[in-house]
Amino acid sequence: VVSAISKCTEHKSFLINRYSLIIYKMATAAKNEGYEVLIELQASVFNDEISSPPFNLSQPKILKLYAYKGFEANSSDVQLPYFIEPRSLPIDLNKGFENFIFRQQWEFSKMLETTVKYLLDSEENLLEPYGSENSATHQSLKKEVDESYQSRQNSKRKLVLTNRGCLSNIMIIPYRLVPSKYNDKTIFATHYCGVLHISDYRHDDNTTKANAFHNKFQQTCFSDDPDLDPNTDVPVNEDEFIRGVFQTTLKEFDLIYSGELSGIVSNHKIDDMQNMETINKLQFISTRLLLNSDHSNIWKNPKCLNWWATLYLANTSDLCVGLKDRDGVIRTPLQRKPVKDLPKDQYWKPQICTKFLLTMLELIEKTMSSVNCPYTVYEFVYDSFAKCIKLKKHIGKTEYSFLSEEYIERCRKQTSMPC
């Protein structure tokens, strides 16, 4: 998001593209309802075309797949659904709504459940390289063992454990400057044993028919077998879903995060779901639903930005969109597009999104650099009305603490940093 950076004694300013931001670090800490204003965001008139920042987010890789039934996750019996485009229209999304099973609400403490589960399940010590008490010593030891550039850089790298929704919500902030509760975002962070844990929490108790249409549409597009049509006679169960754990890098940050997957495009059955090299070569696809309107080009819909961010982070290559009428019926052909083509001819730019993500990670990491507590949570809020990023601190064990005791104990055992 940031085109140029200038530093001075009292503040930092970050120039971000047209429709973007100039971010000012406040010289004095203003307080509002217990919040401290960290940075202010203002619209910029600068044109991004001349000073566009690089796209530094590496291609995400899937590390593991989990099949969920309610709150129970299973990694040994994962079956990815197969995309089968519906052969006929219309598609009535009202079908079976009376038996629709809505998802149970996850507790606040479960925000990073899948990501943390991956670390607990792993036989490798994934935390040690980031939890060294003396980074200079760690760097010199690595240098003696391996002279490669990557090894020399390991001690400088920072690990972030998070979820996809949190990352995508941060990425789209530069294009969500209009005052609106919908545009406001809240991020919770804990810094412990050299690792930054960040997440968001969305309490979604929407059990309306309109909300159920999205999952019904997904059911009509995916089958358990590539040779069989989707079974739309069984009830849609939102409590059964697949999550992937992903890894990507953004400058000095290594990101491990979780996110849901819809399914794959394949004309043959995939039997081995444990071979991640094979899994990462698969063609993943996702579905979205829009209200049919007079807009001739659905790919100019403002939702395209969020679609791109969430799907890129999930290593998903294709998107299929259905247009429903107000009565919940799809009467027009589905439209499909490669995710890599979504940013073409848009007012928004991917590099602006990733640059702002980097800016926020740096801000959170710097703000919490002196914190080493598994229970303390810093609440970072993007306030679209006040045009700022503000902070509230929840010190010690509170209702906001979200790391499990099992994970905390693992951190203590796997890192050399005093935790």
C-alpha positions in Angstrom: 0.0 0.0 0.0 2.9 2.2 0.5 4.6 4.1 -2.3 7.2 5.9 -0.4 8.4 6.2 3.2 9.8 9.2 4.9 11.0 9.2 8.5 11.3 12.1 10.9 11.7 12.5 14.7 8.1 12.8 15.6 6.3 10.9 13.0 6.4 8.5 10.0 4.5 9.2 6.9 3.6 6.6 4.4 2.5 7.6 0.9 0.0 5.2 -0.6 -1.6 5.3 -4.1 -4.5 7.2 -5.5 -7.5 6.4 -3.3 -4.9 5.4 -0.8 -3.4 6.9 2.2 -1.0 9.2 3.9 -0.4 7.6 7.3 0.8 9.9 10.1 2.3 8.5 13.3 0.8 10.7 16.0 3.4 12.7 18.0 1.0 12.7 20.9 -1.1 9.8 22.0 -4.8 10.8 21.8 -7.1 8.7 23.8 -10.8 7.9 23.2 -12.8 5.4 25.2 -9.6 3.6 26.3 -8.1 3.6 22.8 -4.8 5.2 21.9 -4.6 6.5 18.3 -1.5 5.1 16.6 -1.8 6.4 13.1 -4.2 8.5 11.1 -5.3 7.7 7.6 -6.1 10.3 5.0 -7.1 10.2 1.3 -4.2 10.8 -1.0 -4.2 12.4 -4.5 -1.0 10.8 -5.5 -1.1 8.6 -8.6 0.0 5.1 -8.1 1.1 4.4 -11.7 4.4 6.2 -11.3 5.6 5.1 -7.9 3.9 1.7 -7.5 5.5 -0.5 -4.7 6.6 -4.0 -5.5 4.3 -7.0 -4.9 6.2 -8.8 -2.1 3.7 -11.5 -1.1 5.0 -14.9 -2.2 2.8 -17.6 -3.8 1.0 -19.3 -0.8 1.6 -23.0 -0.3 -0.7 -25.5 1.4 1.0 -27.1 4.4 -1.9 -29.3 5.6 -5.6 -30.0 5.1 -8.2 -30.6 7.8 -11.8 -31.9 7.4 -14.1 -30.4 10.0 -17.3 -31.7 11.5 -18.5 -29.2 14.0 -15.5 -28.4 16.2 -13.7 -31.7 15.5 -10.8 -31.6 12.9 -9.4 -34.7 11.1 -6.4 -34.6 8.8 -6.3 -38.3 7.9 -9.6 -38.5 6.1 -9.8 -35.4 4.0 -11.8 -35.5 0.7 -11.7 -32.5 -1.5 -15.0 -31.8 -3.4 -14.9 -31.8 -7.2 -16.2 -28.9 -9.2 -19.0 -29.9 -11.6 -20.7 -26.9 -13.3 -24.5 -27.2 -13.1 -25.8 -28.5 -16.4 -29.1 -26.8 -16.5 -30.9 -23.6 -15.4 -32.7 -22.3 -13.4 -31.1 -23.2 -10.1 -33.5 -22.8 -7.1 -31.4 -22.0 -4.0 -34.5 -22.2 -1.8 -34.5 -26.0 -2.2 -34.1 -27.7 1.2 -33.8 -24.6 3.3 -36.1 -26.0 5.9 -33.4 -28.6 6.7 -30.4 -26.3 6.4 -27.9 -26.8 9.2 -26.2 -23.5 10.2 -22.7 -23.4 11.6 -22.2 -23.4 15.4 -20.6 -20.2 16.7 -16.9 -20.5 17.6 -15.7 -19.1 20.9 -13.4 -16.1 21.0 -10.6 -18.4 22.3 -10.8 -20.6 19.2 -9.8 -17.8 16.8 -6.5 -19.5 15.8 -7.6 -23.0 16.5 -6.7 -24.5 13.1 -3.3 -22.7 12.8 -2.3 -23.6 16.3 -3.5 -27.2 15.7 -1.1 -27.5 12.8 1.9 -26.5 15.0 0.8 -28.9 17.7 0.4 -31.7 15.2 3.7 -31.1 13.6 6.7 -33.3 14.4 9.0 -30.5 13.6 9.9 -27.7 15.9 8.6 -24.8 13.9 9.0 -22.2 16.6 12.7 -22.5 17.6 14.1 -20.4 14.7 12.0 -17.5 15.8 12.1 -17.9 19.6 15.9 -17.5 20.1 16.7 -15.2 23.0 19.9 -13.9 21.4 19.3 -13.3 17.7 22.9 -12.3 17.1 24.1 -15.6 18.5 21.5 -17.4 16.5 22.7 -15.7 13.4 26.4 -16.5 13.9 25.6 -20.2 14.7 23.6 -20.4 11.5 26.4 -18.8 9.6 28.9 -21.4 10.8 26.6 -24.3 9.7 25.5 -22.9 6.4 26.8 -19.9 4.5 23.8 -19.6 2.3 22.0 -16.3 2.2 18.7 -17.8 3.5 20.5 -19.3 6.5 22.1 -16.0 7.4 18.7 -14.3 7.3 16.8 -16.8 9.4 17.5 -15.0 12.7 16.1 -11.8 11.3 12.8 -13.4 10.2 9.6 -13.0 12.1 6.9 -15.6 12.4 3.2 -14.6 12.3 0.4 -17.1 13.1 -2.9 -15.9 11.9 -6.0 -16.7 9.8 -6.8 -15.8 6.2 -9.7 -13.6 7.0 -7.6 -11.4 9.2 -5.0 -10.9 6.5 -7.5 -10.2 3.8 -9.3 -7.7 6.0 -6.1 -5.8 6.5 -5.2 -5.9 2.8 -8.4 -4.2 1.7 -8.4 -1.3 4.2 -6.8 1.2 1.7 -9.9 0.9 -0.4 -12.4 0.9 2.6 -12.1 4.6 3.6 -15.8 5.5 3.5 -17.2 5.8 7.0 -19.1 2.6 7.7 -19.5 0.0 10.3 -19.0 -2.6 7.5 -15.6 -1.0 6.8 -14.4 -1.0 10.4 -12.0 -3.8 11.3 -10.7 -5.2 14.6 -7.5 -7.2 15.0 -6.4 -9.0 18.2 -2.7 -9.7 18.7 -0.5 -11.5 21.3 3.3 -11.5 21.2 4.9 -14.5 22.9 8.1 -16.4 22.6 9.2 -14.3 19.6 6.0 -15.2 17.7 3.3 -12.8 16.7 -0.3 -14.2 16.9 -2.9 -12.1 15.2 -6.6 -12.8 14.4 -10.0 -11.2 14.0 -13.2 -12.4 15.5 -16.5 -12.3 13.6 -19.7 -13.2 15.5 -22.0 -14.2 12.6 -25.4 -15.4 13.8 -27.1 -14.7 10.5 -29.5 -17.6 10.0 -31.5 -16.0 7.2 -32.4 -17.6 4.0 -30.4 -15.1 2.0 -27.3 -16.0 4.0 -27.9 -19.7 3.4 -28.1 -19.2 -0.4 -24.3 -19.0 -0.6 -23.7 -22.5 0.8 -26.6 -23.9 -1.2 -25.0 -22.5 -4.4 -21.7 -24.2 -3.4 -23.5 -27.5 -2.9 -24.9 -27.3 -6.4 -21.4 -26.9 -7.9 -19.4 -29.6 -6.0 -19.6 -33.4 -6.0 -17.9 -36.1 -3.9 -16.9 -37.8 -7.1 -15.6 -36.2 -10.4 -17.9 -38.6 -12.4 -21.1 -37.8 -10.5 -23.4 -34.8 -10.4 -23.6 -32.9 -7.1 -26.2 -34.3 -4.7 -28.5 -31.4 -3.9 -31.1 -33.5 -2.1 -29.2 -33.8 1.1 -29.4 -30.9 3.7 -26.6 -28.3 3.5 -24.5 -28.6 6.6 -22.3 -25.6 7.3 -20.6 -27.5 10.1 -18.9 -29.7 7.6 -16.1 -27.9 5.8 -12.4 -28.1 4.8 -9.7 -25.8 6.0 -6.2 -25.6 4.7 -3.1 -24.3 6.6 -1.0 -22.1 4.3 2.4 -20.5 4.3 3.7 -17.4 2.6 6.3 -14.8 3.1 6.1 -11.0 3.0 9.5 -9.4 3.3 10.9 -10.3 6.7 7.6 -12.0 7.8 6.9 -15.7 7.6 3.1 -16.1 7.6 1.3 -19.3 8.6 -2.4 -19.1 8.5 -5.6 -21.1 8.0 -8.6 -20.6 5.6 -11.4 -22.6 4.2 -11.3 -24.3 0.8 -14.2 -25.0 -1.6 -12.8 -27.7 -3.9 -10.9 -28.6 -7.0 -11.2 -28.9 -10.8 -10.2 -32.5 -11.8 -11.5 -35.2 -14.1 -10.0 -37.9 -11.9 -10.2 -38.8 -8.2 -7.4 -37.7 -6.0 -6.7 -40.4 -3.5 -3.6 -39.1 -1.6 -4.5 -36.1 0.4 -1.3 -36.3 2.5 1.1 -35.5 -0.3 1.3 -31.7 -0.1 3.5 -31.5 -3.2 0.6 -33.1 -5.2 -2.0 -31.0 -3.4 -0.3 -27.7 -4.3 -0.4 -28.6 -8.0 -4.2 -29.0 -8.0 -6.5 -26.4 -9.5 -8.5 -25.0 -6.7 -11.8 -23.2 -7.4 -14.3 -21.3 -5.3 -17.8 -20.0 -5.7 -19.4 -16.7 -5.0 -23.0 -15.4 -5.3 -24.2 -11.9 -6.3 -27.6 -10.4 -6.6 -28.6 -10.0 -10.3 -28.8 -6.4 -11.2 -28.4 -4.0 -14.1 -24.6 -4.0 -13.8 -23.4 -5.5 -17.0 -19.9 -6.4 -15.7 -19.9 -8.3 -12.5 -16.1 -8.2 -12.4 -16.3 -4.5 -11.6 -18.3 -5.2 -8.4 -16.6 -3.8 -5.3 -16.6 -7.3 -3.8 -14.0 -8.3 -6.4 -11.2 -6.8 -4.2 -12.1 -9.0 -1.3 -12.6 -12.0 -3.6 -9.1 -11.6 -5.0 -7.5 -11.1 -1.5 -9.1 -14.2 0.1 -8.6 -16.4 -3.0 -5.0 -15.5 -3.6 -4.2 -16.2 0.0 -5.9 -19.6 -0.3 -3.9 -20.6 -3.4 -7.1 -20.7 -5.4 -6.8 -20.2 -9.1 -10.4 -19.9 -10.3 -13.6 -18.3 -9.3 -17.2 -19.1 -10.4 -19.9 -16.5 -9.8 -23.7 -17.1 -9.8 -26.2 -14.3 -10.2 -29.4 -14.8 -8.2 -32.6 -13.0 -8.5 -34.4 -11.6 -5.4 -36.4 -14.8 -5.1 -33.3 -16.9 -4.7 -33.2 -18.4 -8.2 -30.3 -18.3 -10.6 -31.6 -17.9 -14.2 -28.5 -16.7 -16.1 -25.3 -18.7 -17.0 -22.6 -18.9 -14.4 -19.5 -16.8 -15.0 -16.0 -18.0 -14.4 -12.7 -16.2 -14.2 -9.0 -17.0 -13.2 -8.2 -15.3 -9.9 -5.0 -13.8 -11.5 -7.2 -11.8 -13.9 -9.4 -10.2 -11.2 -7.1 -7.2 -10.7 -7.0 -6.3 -14.4 -8.5 -2.9 -15.2 -9.5 -2.3 -11.6 -9.3 0.9 -9.5 -7.5 -1.2 -6.8 -4.0 -2.6 -7.0 -2.7 -5.8 -5.4 0.6 -4.2 -4.6 -1.1 -1.5 -2.6 -2.9 -4.1 -0.6 0.2 -6.1 0.2 2.2 -3.0 1.0 -0.4 -2.0 3.6 -0.4 -5.5 5.0 3.3 -5.2 5.5 2.9 -1.7 7.1 0.3 -3.1 9.5 2.5 -6.1 10.4 5.4 -3.8 11.1 3.2 -1.5 13.2 1.9 -4.4 15.3 5.3 -6.0 15.7 6.9 -2.8 16.7 4.1 -1.8 19.1 4.4 -5.2 20.8 8.1 -5.7 20.7 8.5 -5.4 24.4 5.6 -7.8 25.2 6.2 -11.4 26.0 3.0 -12.7 27.6 0.7 -15.5 26.3 -2.3 -13.8 27.8 -1.9 -10.1 27.1 -3.8 -9.0 24.0 -3.5 -5.8 22.1 -6.6 -4.8 20.2 -5.9 -2.9 17.0 -8.9 -1.2 15.4 -9.3 0.4 12.0 -11.9 3.1 12.6 -13.3 4.3 9.3 -15.2 7.2 10.9 -12.2 8.6 12.7 -9.9 7.6 9.8 -7.3 6.0 12.1 -5.7 2.9 13.5 -6.2 2.9 17.3 -5.1 0.6 20.1 -6.5 -0.8 23.4 -4.4 -3.0 25.7 -5.8 -5.9 27.6 -3.0 -6.7 30.0 -2.6 -10.2 31.6 -5.2 -13.0 31.5 -8.6 -11.5 30.5 -11.6 -12.5 28.5 -9.6 -11.5 25.4 -6.8 -14.0 25.9 -7.0 -16.6 23.1 -3.9 -18.9 23.2 -4.6 -22.4 24.6 -2.6 -23.7 27.6 -1.4 -26.7 25.5 0.0 -24.3 22.9 1.6 -22.1 25.6 3.3 -25.1 27.1 4.6 -26.1 23.6 6.1 -22.6 23.2 7.9 -22.9 26.5 9.4 -26.3 25.5 10.3 -25.5 21.9 12.0 -22.1 22.2 15.1 -20.9 24.0 13.5 -17.6 24.8 12.4 -17.3 28.5 8.6 -17.5 28.2 
